[in-house]
Amino acid sequence: MKNRTITTFLPSLLALMLSVCSCSKTKEETKIASVTTSNTIQVAHPISSEEDTLDGRLILLIAENNTTEPRFQLRDDAKTCQAFGMDVEDWNANAPIAFDTNAFGYPISSFKDLPSGDFYVQVVFHKYETLTRSDGHVVKLPMDRGEGQQWNKAPGNFYSIPKKITIENGEFPKLNLALDQKIPAITPPKDSKYVKHIKIRSKLLSDFWGRDMYLGAHVLLPEGWDTHPDVKYPLAIMHGHFPSDFNGFRSTPPDPNLTPEYSERFKVDGYNIIVQQEAYDFYKAWTGPDFPRVLAVKIQHPTPYYDDSYAVNSSAQGPYGDAITYELIPYIEKQFRGIGEGWSRFVYGGSTGGWESLAVQVKYPKEYGMCFAACPDPIDFRAYCLVDIYNDKNAYFKEGKFRKTLVPGHRDYLGNVDATLRDMNYRELVLGSKGRSGQQWDIWEATYSPIDAEGYPKRIWNRMTGEIDKEVAAYWKENYDLAYILKRDWAKHGQDWKNKIHLYCGDMDNYYLNNAVYLAEEILAETTAPYYNGEVDYGDRAEHCWNGDQKNENHISRLRYHRMFITKYVNKVAAVAPENADLKSWRY
């Protein structure tokens, strides 16, 4: 590996740092006042590492309790643990590293402001890989290793056993922590009669990233697929976060020995049992006599930035939209007898999957026959959650002449706010600089932004101050503001979008995503020649993940995407299919 200049962050420990680089802070990370203490935190290089040197993010976590490991307690609301993060390059196995006590933290920004008391401390090392892209940029990023880009669960990452400490009067104790634990590899799922798993090398993505890159999918075969060898089927593509398998489909009743678990999110007892029952009910419907016969697919397309790519081409991530549309989907159709025409492919999903479903329908108007987008991530950037990136100056504050108010980031169905937008961004900043946290706000930038001089995504706003970059906003508008693109290009593609667009959102979405849907609905309602002729619907006081089911509560309807949208598509398919389309052979 190429040698790099070594930068020390604690001069008194220079002798220990000969092969370690603690990267200097980016402009977005303001310098925290130095801690006037001789105590240090020493972290031992993982002895089980196969690499000569390591690059990555070192994350120090401090929790009040050890009921779960601190690495699983970092969150946006008041129940979060504390975390500090620092970049590490060329960490040589011959030397320990001193954790930078000037590192930026969340929710408390500085070590010197930590409260007194007894706590549990843990360190995690999130490994990066050096990638030489086809655009000439060399970047260091965490590769997915089968877990869906989760820093605290990624196979091959190192971590320490939690250690109990006492902080007294702002004095952090001297510590020696060992990265002596390694997260094991994940066992791939096995094929069954109905569910098949595929993985293909993408030439488009491999060429872009300068290494082999893969796409995967879990394919649910229709009842009678093996006994009807001459039938070709429509393709039902569910977009969303990284699926470990075709979850939500279970051929056996709920486990009778399952211990009921309480859902904090939905405030429902025994939710794990409900999830298994719904999966079993779907199996019975899928194999029953009246369910539509289609190929149902969940795709895997993790990137070095997130658990999925957002299914579109982008400057920082490469041609994922083309790779999915022109490599993965035709491969699935060829392997499992898909019809293979645009009208016969439809997309659906919620949240990230909702945005992706609308995005691929907008970006590839002829290649997809219908989209059902539930609780989509912001589809109009005038309402990028609660930020208007075109007219607001700052994302974190609503500012007046004499005061400024923090912008909310997350609420419950009654509007009670438990996190601000700044909180959420600061948490990500601790987990990774340069957009490498693997979290929500960073993937939006990795998808929508042009790249900076180093090859990383440009910030839509300064992560420390919230100041919005209007040049980046203008780029987002022309390339990824879906509502704007629909309005701009309706005269060109309206005939191909007609009958295809369906949007659903709760009017108390936890992330305020309904605001963008309102704006998009106004644009769709004004369409002419042709009229869009789709559907927009809202759930009263419904939170995130509401998908158009007016009869069931959210914790149930979110488990019924396949049953709901496959049926909706089949009932509407005649409106998008050509005159000679086969609408009968697969409806046995």
Beta strands, then each sheet from edge to edge (+ up, - down):
strand 1: 41-44
strand 2: 53-63
strand 3: 82-92
strand 4: 97-98
strand 5: 105-106
strand 6: 117-127
strand 7: 129-132
strand 8: 138-141
strand 9: 158-159
strand 10: 163-167
strand 11: 175-178
strand 12: 181-182
strand 13: 195-201
strand 14: 214-220
strand 15: 235-238
strand 16: 295-300
strand 17: 313-314
strand 18: 318-319
strand 19: 345-350
strand 20: 370-374
strand 21: 397-399
strand 22: 404-406
strand 23: 408-411
strand 24: 417-420
strand 25: 501-506
strand 26: 535-539
sheet 1: 4+ 1- 11-
sheet 2: 5+ 3- 2+ 6- 9+ 12-
sheet 3: 5+ 3- 2+ 6- 10+
sheet 4: 7+ 8-
sheet 5: 13+ 14- 16+ 15+ 19+ 20+ 25+ 26+
sheet 6: 17+ 18-
sheet 7: 21+ 22-
sheet 8: 23+ 24-
end
